[in-house]
Amino acid sequence: LTSGVSRRAAIQRTLLPVMLGWFADGPDPDAGLLGFRQVSDALGATPWYLRLLRDESAAAERLAFMMSASRYATDLLLQAPESVRMLADDEELRPRGEASLATEAAALVHRQDDPIAAVAAIRSLRRRELFRIAVADLTDTIDVREVGDALSAIARVTVDSALTVATRSVVGDGQQLTDVGVIAMGRFGGCELGFSSDLDVMFVHEPRQGSDETDAGRQATSIAEELRSLLMSASSDPPVDLDADLRPEGKAGPLVRSLASYAAYYERWSSPWEAQALLRALPIAGPQELRQAFTDLIDPLRWPADGLDLGAVREARRLKARMEAERLPRGADPTVHTKLGRGGLSDVEWTVQLLQMENAGQHAALRTTT
């Protein structure tokens, strides 16, 4: 980096001693130096990169700390080294609003006719935002709750815009027979995502007027499969893993159900644990009318007007005990296990959820997925 008589080498000779000091203060100095070398190789010929680090000491210090603290953030930066510009501006490290992200994603989709190229552009947008959120997290620009909110927002935008692409790809010049919606579940629906979280989802569709229900169902399944294929394909960008296993009947059930099929299933077969899973069900993609219709369908199940009966509470306790027995690592002491032990995170979560199901029917403020 410092050899030669070029202006770039001269600036590096000035920068590097300071950077080395910052690397040394970080968790992994060697990783910091390696990342700096890789980014410098990628951007060293550009006139603004070294000038930015030379003139903006805050940006240089942030870069050094980030690279020594997080391989994940460094890898994101290496995929788009120009994102280093964000480090010079405190406001640039604040996560963008969901509406702004959705507008940009819609523009990207509009400019690309090829579905693979369109989703690649969406995933590139997501990668850039993941880097922004990661650095904001590392530098304490945002707190833990804001990290979860920001990760969930970019995930929602990613899925919603990719659904538009998948629908366009499947329908083509033909007739659209049905509208498809995506329901976020689990941590996704609860806005509690981490950087490597899978996206738990369910798919719902509503046939358009005059459409054959069987044909509409086939088209809806094709759209859902295309969406998963586009988002989960191998790429240099971080993976987007859509997990649909929380749907009714799990892997044995259909990937997509119509709104009427969900209604029939929940009326006949719904169990307390499924109602509990629906506490964090949040429609995040598809037409607003379909989203609202699904919400109206599940609200009486997850927030029953009369609360829970003793049978439902007993079943929840049995399910919780079985789940913890299966998941507790062999040989682990249940009295001190942070998540599954007595008084642990699982106890807190289940207690809150049962209280929510018991009381949300009478208290509107409790009717939230977060």
C-alpha positions as a Markdown table, in Angstrom:
| # | Residue | x | y | z |
|---|---|---|---|---|
| 1 | Leu | 0.0 | 0.0 | 0.0 |
| 2 | Thr | 2.8 | 2.4 | 0.8 |
| 3 | Ser | 5.4 | 1.4 | -1.8 |
| 4 | Gly | 6.3 | 3.7 | -4.7 |
| 5 | Val | 6.3 | 7.4 | -5.4 |
| 6 | Ser | 2.7 | 7.9 | -6.4 |
| 7 | Arg | 0.4 | 10.3 | -4.7 |
| 8 | Arg | -1.7 | 7.3 | -3.6 |
| 9 | Ala | 1.3 | 5.7 | -1.9 |
| 10 | Ala | 2.2 | 9.0 | -0.2 |
| 11 | Ile | -1.3 | 9.4 | 1.3 |
| 12 | Gln | -1.2 | 5.8 | 2.4 |
| 13 | Arg | 2.1 | 6.4 | 4.2 |
| 14 | Thr | 0.4 | 9.2 | 6.1 |
| 15 | Leu | -2.8 | 7.3 | 6.8 |
| 16 | Leu | -1.5 | 3.9 | 7.7 |
| 17 | Pro | 0.3 | 4.6 | 11.0 |
| 18 | Val | -2.9 | 6.2 | 12.3 |
| 19 | Met | -5.1 | 3.4 | 10.9 |
| 20 | Leu | -2.9 | 0.8 | 12.5 |
| 21 | Gly | -3.4 | 2.4 | 15.9 |
| 22 | Trp | -7.2 | 2.2 | 15.4 |
| 23 | Phe | -7.0 | -1.4 | 14.2 |
| 24 | Ala | -5.0 | -2.3 | 17.3 |
| 25 | Asp | -7.8 | -0.9 | 19.5 |
| 26 | Gly | -10.4 | -3.1 | 17.8 |
| 27 | Pro | -11.4 | -6.7 | 18.5 |
| 28 | Asp | -9.5 | -8.2 | 15.6 |
| 29 | Pro | -6.6 | -6.0 | 14.3 |
| 30 | Asp | -5.5 | -8.5 | 11.7 |
| 31 | Ala | -8.9 | -8.6 | 10.1 |
| 32 | Gly | -9.1 | -4.9 | 10.1 |
| 33 | Leu | -5.8 | -4.5 | 8.3 |
| 34 | Leu | -6.8 | -7.2 | 5.7 |
| 35 | Gly | -10.1 | -5.5 | 5.1 |
| 36 | Phe | -8.4 | -2.2 | 4.6 |
| 37 | Arg | -6.0 | -3.7 | 2.1 |
| 38 | Gln | -8.9 | -5.3 | 0.2 |
| 39 | Val | -11.0 | -2.1 | 0.1 |
| 40 | Ser | -7.9 | 0.0 | -0.8 |
| 41 | Asp | -7.1 | -2.3 | -3.7 |
| 42 | Ala | -10.7 | -2.0 | -4.9 |
| 43 | Leu | -10.9 | 1.8 | -4.5 |
| 44 | Gly | -7.3 | 3.0 | -4.4 |
| 45 | Ala | -7.4 | 4.3 | -8.0 |
| 46 | Thr | -10.4 | 6.5 | -7.4 |
| 47 | Pro | -9.6 | 10.1 | -6.5 |
| 48 | Trp | -12.1 | 10.5 | -3.7 |
| 49 | Tyr | -11.4 | 7.4 | -1.5 |
| 50 | Leu | -8.0 | 8.2 | 0.0 |
| 51 | Arg | -8.9 | 11.9 | 0.1 |
| 52 | Leu | -12.0 | 11.0 | 2.1 |
| 53 | Leu | -10.0 | 9.1 | 4.7 |
| 54 | Arg | -7.3 | 11.8 | 4.8 |
| 55 | Asp | -9.7 | 14.7 | 5.2 |
| 56 | Glu | -12.5 | 13.0 | 7.3 |
| 57 | Ser | -10.8 | 11.5 | 10.3 |
| 58 | Ala | -14.2 | 10.3 | 11.7 |
| 59 | Ala | -14.8 | 8.3 | 8.5 |
| 60 | Ala | -11.3 | 6.7 | 8.7 |
| 61 | Glu | -11.8 | 5.8 | 12.4 |
| 62 | Arg | -15.2 | 4.3 | 11.7 |
| 63 | Leu | -13.8 | 2.3 | 8.8 |
| 64 | Ala | -10.9 | 1.0 | 11.0 |
| 65 | Phe | -13.2 | 0.0 | 13.9 |
| 66 | Met | -15.8 | -1.6 | 11.6 |
| 67 | Met | -13.3 | -3.7 | 9.8 |
| 68 | Ser | -11.7 | -5.0 | 13.0 |
| 69 | Ala | -15.0 | -5.6 | 14.7 |
| 70 | Ser | -17.2 | -7.2 | 12.0 |
| 71 | Arg | -16.3 | -9.5 | 9.2 |
| 72 | Tyr | -19.9 | -9.4 | 8.1 |
| 73 | Ala | -19.9 | -5.6 | 7.6 |
| 74 | Thr | -16.5 | -5.8 | 5.9 |
| 75 | Asp | -17.8 | -8.4 | 3.4 |
| 76 | Leu | -20.8 | -6.2 | 2.6 |
| 77 | Leu | -18.5 | -3.3 | 2.0 |
| 78 | Leu | -16.3 | -5.4 | -0.3 |
| 79 | Gln | -19.3 | -6.2 | -2.5 |
| 80 | Ala | -19.9 | -2.4 | -3.0 |
| 81 | Pro | -16.8 | -0.5 | -1.8 |
| 82 | Glu | -18.3 | 2.8 | -2.8 |
| 83 | Ser | -20.5 | 2.5 | 0.3 |
| 84 | Val | -17.6 | 3.7 | 2.3 |
| 85 | Arg | -18.8 | 7.2 | 1.6 |
| 86 | Met | -21.5 | 6.7 | 4.2 |
| 87 | Leu | -18.9 | 6.7 | 6.9 |
| 88 | Ala | -18.3 | 10.4 | 6.5 |
| 89 | Asp | -21.8 | 11.6 | 7.4 |
| 90 | Asp | -23.7 | 10.8 | 10.6 |
| 91 | Glu | -27.0 | 11.2 | 8.9 |
| 92 | Glu | -26.0 | 8.7 | 6.2 |
| 93 | Leu | -25.7 | 6.1 | 8.9 |
| 94 | Arg | -29.3 | 6.5 | 10.0 |
| 95 | Pro | -31.5 | 3.8 | 8.4 |
| 96 | Arg | -33.7 | 5.1 | 5.6 |
| 97 | Gly | -37.5 | 5.1 | 6.0 |
| 98 | Glu | -39.5 | 2.2 | 4.5 |
| 99 | Ala | -41.4 | 4.5 | 2.2 |
| 100 | Ser | -38.2 | 5.9 | 0.7 |
| 101 | Leu | -36.8 | 2.3 | 0.2 |
| 102 | Ala | -40.1 | 1.2 | -1.4 |
| 103 | Thr | -40.0 | 4.0 | -3.9 |
| 104 | Glu | -36.4 | 3.2 | -4.9 |
| 105 | Ala | -37.2 | -0.5 | -5.2 |
| 106 | Ala | -40.2 | 0.2 | -7.4 |
| 107 | Ala | -38.0 | 2.3 | -9.6 |
| 108 | Leu | -35.5 | -0.5 | -9.9 |
| 109 | Val | -38.2 | -3.0 | -10.8 |
| 110 | His | -39.7 | -0.6 | -13.4 |
| 111 | Arg | -36.3 | -0.2 | -15.2 |
| 112 | Gln | -35.6 | -3.9 | -15.5 |
| 113 | Asp | -37.7 | -6.2 | -17.7 |
| 114 | Asp | -35.6 | -9.3 | -17.0 |
| 115 | Pro | -36.8 | -10.8 | -13.7 |
| 116 | Ile | -33.3 | -12.0 | -12.7 |
| 117 | Ala | -31.8 | -8.5 | -13.3 |
| 118 | Ala | -34.7 | -6.9 | -11.5 |
| 119 | Val | -34.3 | -9.0 | -8.3 |
| 120 | Ala | -30.5 | -8.6 | -8.5 |
| 121 | Ala | -31.0 | -4.8 | -8.3 |
| 122 | Ile | -33.4 | -5.3 | -5.3 |
| 123 | Arg | -30.9 | -7.5 | -3.5 |
| 124 | Ser | -28.1 | -4.9 | -4.2 |
| 125 | Leu | -30.3 | -2.3 | -2.6 |
| 126 | Arg | -30.8 | -4.6 | 0.4 |
| 127 | Arg | -27.0 | -5.2 | 0.6 |
| 128 | Arg | -26.4 | -1.5 | 0.8 |
| 129 | Glu | -28.9 | -1.0 | 3.5 |
| 130 | Leu | -27.6 | -4.0 | 5.5 |
| 131 | Phe | -24.2 | -2.3 | 5.5 |
| 132 | Arg | -25.7 | 1.0 | 6.6 |
| 133 | Ile | -27.6 | -0.8 | 9.5 |
| 134 | Ala | -24.5 | -2.8 | 10.4 |
| 135 | Val | -22.3 | 0.2 | 10.8 |
| 136 | Ala | -25.0 | 2.1 | 12.6 |
| 137 | Asp | -25.3 | -0.8 | 15.0 |
| 138 | Leu | -21.5 | -1.1 | 15.5 |
| 139 | Thr | -21.1 | 2.7 | 16.2 |
| 140 | Asp | -24.1 | 2.8 | 18.5 |
| 141 | Thr | -25.9 | 5.2 | 16.1 |
| 142 | Ile | -29.0 | 3.2 | 16.7 |
| 143 | Asp | -30.2 | 1.0 | 19.5 |
| 144 | Val | -31.2 | -2.7 | 19.4 |
| 145 | Arg | -34.8 | -2.0 | 18.8 |
| 146 | Glu | -34.0 | 0.3 | 15.9 |
| 147 | Val | -31.7 | -2.4 | 14.4 |
| 148 | Gly | -34.6 | -4.9 | 14.4 |
| 149 | Asp | -37.0 | -2.3 | 12.9 |
| 150 | Ala | -34.6 | -1.4 | 10.1 |
| 151 | Leu | -33.7 | -5.0 | 9.2 |
| 152 | Ser | -37.4 | -5.8 | 9.1 |
| 153 | Ala | -38.2 | -2.8 | 7.0 |
| 154 | Ile | -35.7 | -3.6 | 4.3 |
| 155 | Ala | -36.8 | -7.2 | 4.4 |
| 156 | Arg | -40.4 | -6.2 | 3.8 |
| 157 | Val | -39.4 | -3.9 | 0.9 |
| 158 | Thr | -37.3 | -6.7 | -0.6 |
| 159 | Val | -40.1 | -9.3 | -0.5 |
| 160 | Asp | -42.9 | -6.9 | -1.7 |
| 161 | Ser | -40.9 | -5.6 | -4.7 |
| 162 | Ala | -39.7 | -9.1 | -5.6 |
| 163 | Leu | -43.3 | -10.3 | -5.5 |
| 164 | Thr | -44.1 | -7.7 | -8.2 |
| 165 | Val | -41.3 | -9.1 | -10.3 |
| 166 | Ala | -42.4 | -12.7 | -9.7 |
| 167 | Thr | -46.0 | -11.9 | -10.6 |
| 168 | Arg | -44.9 | -10.1 | -13.8 |
| 169 | Ser | -42.6 | -13.0 | -14.7 |
| 170 | Val | -45.3 | -15.7 | -14.3 |
| 171 | Val | -48.2 | -13.8 | -15.8 |
| 172 | Gly | -46.2 | -12.4 | -18.7 |
| 173 | Asp | -48.6 | -11.4 | -21.5 |
| 174 | Gly | -51.3 | -13.7 | -20.2 |
| 175 | Gln | -54.2 | -13.0 | -17.8 |
| 176 | Gln | -53.6 | -12.5 | -14.1 |
| 177 | Leu | -56.1 | -14.9 | -12.4 |
| 178 | Thr | -55.4 | -14.1 | -8.8 |
| 179 | Asp | -53.7 | -11.7 | -6.4 |
| 180 | Val | -51.0 | -13.1 | -4.1 |
| 181 | Gly | -50.0 | -11.8 | -0.7 |
| 182 | Val | -47.2 | -12.6 | 1.7 |
| 183 | Ile | -47.6 | -12.9 | 5.4 |
| 184 | Ala | -44.6 | -12.3 | 7.7 |
| 185 | Met | -44.4 | -14.7 | 10.6 |
| 186 | Gly | -42.3 | -15.2 | 13.7 |
| 187 | Arg | -39.4 | -12.8 | 14.2 |
| 188 | Phe | -40.1 | -11.3 | 10.7 |
| 189 | Gly | -43.7 | -10.4 | 11.6 |
| 190 | Gly | -42.6 | -9.2 | 15.1 |
| 191 | Cys | -39.8 | -6.9 | 13.7 |
| 192 | Glu | -37.2 | -8.8 | 15.6 |
| 193 | Leu | -34.9 | -9.9 | 12.7 |
| 194 | Gly | -31.2 | -10.3 | 13.1 |
| 195 | Phe | -28.7 | -9.9 | 10.3 |
| 196 | Ser | -28.7 | -13.6 | 9.4 |
| 197 | Ser | -32.4 | -14.4 | 10.2 |
| 198 | Asp | -34.5 | -16.5 | 7.8 |
| 199 | Leu | -37.7 | -14.8 | 6.7 |
| 200 | Asp | -40.7 | -16.9 | 8.0 |
| 201 | Val | -43.7 | -16.4 | 5.7 |
| 202 | Met | -47.0 | -17.7 | 4.5 |
| 203 | Phe | -48.6 | -17.2 | 1.1 |
| 204 | Val | -52.3 | -16.3 | 0.5 |
| 205 | His | -54.1 | -15.6 | -2.7 |
| 206 | Glu | -57.5 | -14.4 | -3.8 |
| 207 | Pro | -58.8 | -15.4 | -7.2 |
| 208 | Arg | -60.0 | -12.5 | -9.4 |
| 209 | Gln | -63.6 | -12.3 | -10.4 |
| 210 | Gly | -64.5 | -14.8 | -13.1 |
| 211 | Ser | -61.3 | -16.8 | -12.7 |
| 212 | Asp | -61.4 | -20.6 | -12.3 |
| 213 | Glu | -60.3 | -21.4 | -8.8 |
| 214 | Thr | -58.1 | -24.3 | -9.8 |
| 215 | Asp | -56.3 | -22.3 | -12.4 |
| 216 | Ala | -56.0 | -19.4 | -10.0 |
| 217 | Gly | -54.4 | -21.7 | -7.4 |
| 218 | Arg | -51.9 | -23.0 | -9.9 |
| 219 | Gln | -50.9 | -19.5 | -10.9 |
| 220 | Ala | -50.6 | -18.5 | -7.3 |
| 221 | Thr | -48.3 | -21.4 | -6.5 |
| 222 | Ser | -46.2 | -20.6 | -9.6 |
| 223 | Ile | -45.8 | -17.0 | -8.4 |
| 224 | Ala | -44.8 | -18.1 | -4.9 |
| 225 | Glu | -42.3 | -20.6 | -6.3 |
| 226 | Glu | -40.9 | -18.0 | -8.7 |
| 227 | Leu | -40.5 | -15.5 | -5.8 |
| 228 | Arg | -38.6 | -18.0 | -3.7 |
| 229 | Ser | -36.4 | -19.0 | -6.6 |
| 230 | Leu | -35.5 | -15.4 | -7.5 |
| 231 | Leu | -34.7 | -14.4 | -3.9 |
| 232 | Met | -33.0 | -17.6 | -2.8 |
| 233 | Ser | -30.8 | -18.1 | -5.9 |
| 234 | Ala | -27.0 | -18.2 | -5.4 |
| 235 | Ser | -25.5 | -14.7 | -5.4 |
| 236 | Ser | -22.7 | -12.7 | -4.1 |
| 237 | Asp | -25.3 | -10.7 | -2.1 |
| 238 | Pro | -26.5 | -11.9 | 1.3 |
| 239 | Pro | -29.0 | -14.7 | 1.0 |
| 240 | Val | -32.7 | -14.1 | 1.4 |
| 241 | Asp | -34.1 | -17.3 | 2.8 |
| 242 | Leu | -37.9 | -17.5 | 2.7 |
| 243 | Asp | -39.1 | -20.2 | 5.0 |
| 244 | Ala | -42.8 | -21.2 | 4.6 |
| 245 | Asp | -42.8 | -24.1 | 7.1 |
| 246 | Leu | -45.1 | -22.2 | 9.5 |
| 247 | Arg | -48.0 | -22.5 | 7.1 |
| 248 | Pro | -51.0 | -24.7 | 8.0 |
| 249 | Glu | -49.9 | -28.4 | 7.9 |
| 250 | Gly | -46.3 | -27.4 | 7.5 |
| 251 | Lys | -44.3 | -28.9 | 4.7 |
| 252 | Ala | -47.1 | -31.4 | 4.1 |
| 253 | Gly | -49.6 | -28.6 | 3.3 |
| 254 | Pro | -50.0 | -26.5 | 0.1 |
| 255 | Leu | -47.5 | -23.7 | -0.3 |
| 256 | Val | -50.2 | -21.3 | -1.1 |
| 257 | Arg | -53.8 | -21.2 | 0.1 |
| 258 | Ser | -56.7 | -19.1 | -0.9 |
| 259 | Leu | -58.3 | -16.8 | 1.6 |
| 260 | Ala | -61.3 | -19.1 | 1.7 |
| 261 | Ser | -59.1 | -22.1 | 2.2 |
| 262 | Tyr | -57.4 | -20.4 | 5.2 |
| 263 | Ala | -60.9 | -19.6 | 6.6 |
| 264 | Ala | -62.1 | -23.2 | 6.2 |
| 265 | Tyr | -58.9 | -24.6 | 7.8 |
| 266 | Tyr | -58.9 | -22.3 | 10.8 |
| 267 | Glu | -62.6 | -22.9 | 11.4 |
| 268 | Arg | -62.2 | -26.7 | 11.4 |
| 269 | Trp | -58.6 | -27.5 | 12.5 |
| 270 | Ser | -57.1 | -24.5 | 14.2 |
| 271 | Ser | -55.4 | -25.3 | 17.5 |
| 272 | Pro | -54.3 | -23.0 | 20.3 |
| 273 | Trp | -50.6 | -23.2 | 19.2 |
| 274 | Glu | -51.5 | -22.0 | 15.7 |
| 275 | Ala | -53.4 | -19.1 | 17.1 |
| 276 | Gln | -50.3 | -18.3 | 19.2 |
| 277 | Ala | -48.2 | -18.4 | 16.0 |
| 278 | Leu | -50.6 | -15.9 | 14.4 |
| 279 | Leu | -49.8 | -13.3 | 17.1 |
| 280 | Arg | -46.9 | -12.2 | 15.0 |
| 281 | Ala | -48.5 | -12.7 | 11.6 |
| 282 | Leu | -48.2 | -9.4 | 9.6 |
| 283 | Pro | -49.2 | -9.1 | 5.9 |
| 284 | Ile | -46.3 | -7.3 | 4.2 |
| 285 | Ala | -46.8 | -7.8 | 0.4 |
| 286 | Gly | -49.6 | -7.9 | -2.1 |
| 287 | Pro | -52.7 | -5.8 | -2.6 |
| 288 | Gln | -53.8 | -3.8 | 0.5 |
| 289 | Glu | -57.3 | -5.3 | 0.2 |
| 290 | Leu | -56.0 | -8.8 | 0.4 |
| 291 | Arg | -53.7 | -7.9 | 3.4 |
| 292 | Gln | -56.6 | -6.4 | 5.2 |
| 293 | Ala | -58.9 | -9.4 | 4.5 |
| 294 | Phe | -56.3 | -11.8 | 5.9 |
| 295 | Thr | -55.9 | -9.6 | 9.0 |
| 296 | Asp | -59.7 | -9.5 | 9.5 |
| 297 | Leu | -59.7 | -13.3 | 9.2 |
| 298 | Ile | -57.1 | -14.1 | 11.8 |
| 299 | Asp | -57.8 | -11.3 | 14.4 |
| 300 | Pro | -60.6 | -13.3 | 16.1 |
| 301 | Leu | -58.3 | -16.3 | 16.3 |
| 302 | Arg | -55.3 | -14.7 | 17.9 |
| 303 | Trp | -57.2 | -12.1 | 20.0 |
| 304 | Pro | -60.4 | -14.0 | 21.0 |
| 305 | Ala | -63.1 | -11.8 | 22.5 |
| 306 | Asp | -63.6 | -14.1 | 25.5 |
| 307 | Gly | -59.9 | -14.7 | 26.1 |
| 308 | Leu | -58.5 | -18.2 | 26.6 |
| 309 | Asp | -60.2 | -21.2 | 28.3 |
| 310 | Leu | -58.3 | -23.5 | 30.7 |
| 311 | Gly | -58.0 | -26.2 | 28.0 |
| 312 | Ala | -56.1 | -23.8 | 25.7 |
| 313 | Val | -53.8 | -22.8 | 28.5 |
| 314 | Arg | -53.1 | -26.4 | 29.5 |
| 315 | Glu | -52.3 | -27.3 | 25.9 |
| 316 | Ala | -49.9 | -24.3 | 25.6 |
| 317 | Arg | -48.1 | -25.5 | 28.7 |
| 318 | Arg | -47.8 | -29.0 | 27.4 |
| 319 | Leu | -46.5 | -27.8 | 24.0 |
| 320 | Lys | -44.0 | -25.5 | 25.8 |
| 321 | Ala | -42.7 | -28.3 | 28.0 |
| 322 | Arg | -42.3 | -30.7 | 25.1 |
| 323 | Met | -40.5 | -28.0 | 22.9 |
| 324 | Glu | -38.1 | -27.2 | 25.7 |
| 325 | Ala | -37.3 | -30.9 | 26.4 |
| 326 | Glu | -36.6 | -31.4 | 22.7 |
| 327 | Arg | -34.5 | -28.3 | 22.3 |
| 328 | Leu | -32.5 | -28.2 | 25.5 |
| 329 | Pro | -28.9 | -29.4 | 24.7 |
| 330 | Arg | -28.0 | -32.8 | 26.1 |
| 331 | Gly | -26.3 | -32.4 | 29.5 |
| 332 | Ala | -27.4 | -28.7 | 29.9 |
| 333 | Asp | -28.6 | -27.6 | 33.3 |
| 334 | Pro | -32.2 | -26.4 | 32.9 |
| 335 | Thr | -31.8 | -24.2 | 35.9 |
| 336 | Val | -29.2 | -21.9 | 34.3 |
| 337 | His | -30.0 | -22.1 | 30.6 |
| 338 | Thr | -30.6 | -18.5 | 29.5 |
| 339 | Lys | -33.3 | -19.3 | 26.9 |
| 340 | Leu | -34.9 | -22.5 | 27.9 |
| 341 | Gly | -34.3 | -22.7 | 31.6 |
| 342 | Arg | -36.7 | -21.8 | 34.4 |
| 343 | Gly | -37.3 | -18.0 | 34.3 |
| 344 | Gly | -35.4 | -17.8 | 31.0 |
| 345 | Leu | -36.3 | -16.0 | 27.7 |
| 346 | Ser | -38.7 | -18.7 | 26.7 |
| 347 | Asp | -40.7 | -18.3 | 29.9 |
| 348 | Val | -40.9 | -14.6 | 29.4 |
| 349 | Glu | -42.0 | -14.9 | 25.8 |
| 350 | Trp | -44.7 | -17.5 | 26.4 |
| 351 | Thr | -46.0 | -15.6 | 29.4 |
| 352 | Val | -46.4 | -12.4 | 27.4 |
| 353 | Gln | -48.0 | -14.2 | 24.5 |
| 354 | Leu | -50.6 | -16.0 | 26.7 |
| 355 | Leu | -51.4 | -12.7 | 28.5 |
| 356 | Gln | -51.8 | -11.0 | 25.1 |
| 357 | Met | -54.2 | -13.8 | 23.9 |
| 358 | Glu | -56.1 | -13.6 | 27.1 |
| 359 | Asn | -56.6 | -9.8 | 27.2 |
| 360 | Ala | -56.2 | -8.4 | 23.7 |
| 361 | Gly | -59.8 | -9.1 | 22.8 |
| 362 | Gln | -60.8 | -6.5 | 25.4 |
| 363 | His | -57.8 | -4.1 | 25.1 |
| 364 | Ala | -57.1 | -2.8 | 21.6 |
| 365 | Ala | -53.6 | -1.6 | 22.6 |
| 366 | Leu | -52.5 | -5.2 | 23.0 |
| 367 | Arg | -53.4 | -6.0 | 19.4 |
| 368 | Thr | -49.9 | -5.7 | 17.9 |
| 369 | Thr | -47.4 | -8.1 | 16.4 |
| 370 | Thr | -44.4 | -6.3 | 18.0 |
